[in-house]
Amino acid sequence: MAQKALQGKVIPEYGPIFQVETSFKTDTTQVMKVVFDITKSEDPSSPNRFIGSVARFLNMHEMEGVPVENMHLAIVLHGQAITDILTNEAYQEHFPEAASNPNLPLLKALKAQHVEIIACGQSLAMHHIKPDQLAEEVDVALSAMTALVQLQNQGYQLLKF
């Protein structure tokens, strides 16, 4: 029988988690600095599951005993994923069948937990997206490469999706 997913306490609406027994113990005293490199997008009618993984990271580590203030997270979006950070109006231009951008509540919840959300300026230009078409939670970098290098130079560990 499959285990039932649990709601986390940090972002209960997103990032379902499972309680698991581990033999590789989580060091709950570490400061975790992570940058999520997200390039993929799938179903325009559902929140991007790769962005949802950031909520799952927060939820599962908090459940394990890592203080939320010890998790410093950033997301760098480029490639296909660039459309997942658009305003509702801009999202509907790209996906006319969509009533709204299903990622906006997730982005707002992540930003409320101090997650940095960064768009690749080069991807925006390539896809003819203007900065004012982005959700208010999003900052724009010169490029994904620039943001990823800078964050890794600051001690962030890379997780690629």
N, C-alpha and C positions, 0 to 999 in steps of 0.2 A: 504494500500500500504506500502510495506517495505521501510524503510529508506535506502538511499544509503550510503555505507561506504565511509569515507573520508581518504585521505592519510595524515599521520602525517608529521610534519616538521622535526622531529629529524631523523627518519629512514623512508623516504617516500616509499621505495620499500617493506617494511614489516610492519606488525602490523596495519592493517586497523582499523579505529576507527569511532565512531558515536558521533555526538553532541547530548547531552541529557539534558533535564531540570532536575534539582535535588532539592530535599528538604533536603538531607543530604549534606551539603556544604563541599567542599574540602578545607582543610586548606593549602593554597598555600605558607605559611610561614614555614612549617615544612621541616626538612631534612628527606627524606625518605630513609631508609637503608633497603633493601630487598634482601633476598636470595631465589632464586627459586630452589626448589628441584625437578629435572626432572628425571623421571624414565621410561617414556613411549615413544614409537615411533610407528608410524603407517605405512604410505606409503613410501617405500624407494625411490620413484620417485619424492616426493615432500618435501619441507622443513618441518621440525618437527614443528607442530602448537604450541606445548608447548614452544619451544624455541622462536617462533614467538610472543608468549604472552609477552616476555620481551620487544620486540620492541613496542608492543601495549602499555605496561605500560609507556614507555618513551613518546610515541606519545600522548597518551590521557592526561597525566598529564601536559605535556608541553602546550598542547592546553588549558588546564584549568588554566594555569598561574603559574605552579610550575617551577621555574628555573631549567634548566638541571643540573646545578652544585649542586643542592640540592637533586639530585637522585643518590644514591650510590647503585649500583646493582651488584649482583653476581649470577652465575648459578652453581649449583652442579649437574653433570650428572652421573648417574649410572644405573644399570639394563639394560633394553632394549635400553635406550637412548644412551648408550656408543658408539654404532656404528655411531651415527649421528655426531660425532666430528672427524671422521677419514679423512686422506688425500684422494684424489681421488683414488689413487692406492690401498690403503687398503680398501676403501669402495667398490671398484669393486671386491675385493677378497670375501667380504661378500655378495655382491649383484651383481652377474655377469651380470645381465640384465641392470644395471645402467651405463649410460655413464659417470657420475660423481656424486660426493656427492652434492646434491642440498642444503645442509645446509652451505656450505663453504662461499658463499657471505653474508649470514645472520650473521654468526659468525664474519666475518671481519667487518661488519657494526656495530655490537654490541661492538666489541673490540675498534673500533674507537670512541665510546661513553664512553669508560673507564669501560665497563662491565667486571667484572672478570669472566672467564670461567674456571671451575675446574672439572677435571675428577677424579673419584674414582679409586685409584690405585688397590684396591681389585677387582673391576669389570674388570679392564684391564687384570689383571692376570687370572681371571676366564675365560675370553673370549680369552685368548692367544693373547692379543694386546700389542705390544711394544710401549713405549712412542714416538719413532720416527715415528710411524704410525698415530700420532695425528696431527690435524691441528695446525699450528704454534701459533694460538691464545690461545691455551689450556695449563693450568698448571695442574700438577698431585699432588693430595693429597694422604696421606697414605690411607685414606678411605673417603667415602661420610660422614660417621658418624663424623669423625674427623673435616672435613671442616664445616659441618653444626653446630656442637657444637661451634667451634672457632668463626665462624661468628656471631652466636647468642650471644655469650659472648661479642662480640664487638658491640652489639646493633642492629644487623640485624634482621628483622622480617621474619619469615618463611612463604613462599607460596609453597604449595605442588602440583605438577602436576604428 
